[in-house]
């Protein structure tokens, strides 16, 4: 199933491929010196990182996507079975590790980046 996503309420082109990973956010977690058990203070569960990539884009498509995700105060809205619901989820986030490349033969561009959740969401 393709990822349907919006950036600041603008429908964006679906990526060629995507991966969603989740991680708990801990505060002051530590290992017990007596038995080695991990003592966790979980602040929020299932913080998302969405890795997206496109394999063939025009220069104008790259520019449109890059300018949208590079804006300040980004809000992302996405729908994917990986979130555990058929509904859209909405969260604040930022973009990391953006990379674009001119493809061999100058037929177009590839683009990839991560969207890292930076604000809690109701689905968590």
C-alpha positions in Angstrom: 0.0 0.0 0.0 1.4 3.4 -0.9 2.0 6.0 1.7 -0.5 8.9 1.5 1.0 12.0 3.1 0.5 15.7 3.5 3.0 18.4 4.6 1.3 21.5 6.1 -2.0 20.4 4.6 -0.6 20.0 1.0 -0.9 16.6 -0.6 2.5 15.4 -1.5 3.7 12.9 -4.2 3.8 9.3 -2.8 7.3 7.9 -2.4 8.6 5.0 -4.5 9.5 3.3 -1.2 9.2 4.0 2.5 10.0 2.5 5.8 8.5 3.4 9.2 10.3 2.7 12.4 9.3 3.3 15.9 11.2 4.0 19.1 10.2 4.7 22.7 11.3 7.9 24.2 12.9 7.4 27.6 14.0 10.0 30.3 16.8 9.1 32.7 16.7 5.4 32.1 19.5 3.4 33.7 20.8 -0.1 34.5 20.6 -1.3 38.0 24.1 -1.8 39.5 22.8 -4.7 41.6 21.3 -7.0 39.0 21.8 -5.3 35.6 18.1 -4.8 34.9 17.1 -1.8 32.8 15.1 0.7 34.8 13.0 2.7 32.2 11.2 5.9 32.6 9.2 5.9 29.4 7.9 9.4 28.4 6.1 8.3 25.2 5.9 5.1 23.2 6.2 4.6 19.5 7.9 7.8 18.3 8.0 7.5 14.5 10.8 8.0 11.9 9.6 7.7 8.3 12.2 7.1 5.7 11.1 8.0 2.2 12.7 7.7 -1.2 11.8 8.5 -4.8 13.7 6.8 -7.6 12.8 9.0 -10.6 11.7 12.7 -10.2 11.8 15.7 -12.4 13.8 18.8 -11.2 10.5 20.6 -10.5 9.2 17.7 -8.4 12.4 17.6 -6.4 12.1 21.4 -5.8 8.5 21.1 -4.8 9.0 18.4 -2.3 12.2 19.9 -0.8 10.7 23.4 -0.4 7.6 21.9 1.3 9.5 19.8 3.9 12.1 22.5 4.5 9.5 25.0 5.7 9.3 26.0 9.4 6.7 24.5 11.7 6.0 21.4 9.6 2.9 19.3 10.4 2.7 15.9 8.7 -0.4 13.9 8.1 0.1 10.3 6.9 -1.9 7.1 6.4 -0.2 3.7 6.4 -1.1 0.3 8.0 2.2 0.6 9.9 0.6 3.1 12.3 -2.0 0.5 13.4 -5.0 2.4 12.0 -6.7 3.1 8.7 -7.1 6.7 9.7 -4.7 9.5 9.0 -2.3 10.3 11.9 -1.0 13.9 12.4 2.3 14.9 14.1 4.9 17.6 14.1 8.3 16.7 12.8 11.5 17.6 11.1 13.5 16.4 8.1 16.9 14.8 8.5 19.4 13.3 6.1 18.1 14.7 2.9 19.9 13.5 -0.2 19.2 14.0 -3.9 21.2 12.7 -6.9 21.2 13.3 -10.7 20.6 9.8 -12.2 23.0 8.3 -14.8 22.2 9.6 -18.3 20.6 12.7 -16.7 17.1 11.1 -17.0 15.9 12.5 -13.7 16.6 12.7 -10.0 16.4 10.5 -6.9 15.5 12.0 -3.6 15.4 10.6 0.0 15.0 11.8 3.5 13.8 10.9 7.0 10.9 12.6 8.7 11.4 12.4 12.5 8.5 12.9 14.8 9.2 15.8 17.2 5.8 16.2 18.9 3.5 13.7 20.5 0.4 12.6 18.6 -3.0 11.3 19.7 -2.4 7.8 18.2 0.4 7.0 20.6 
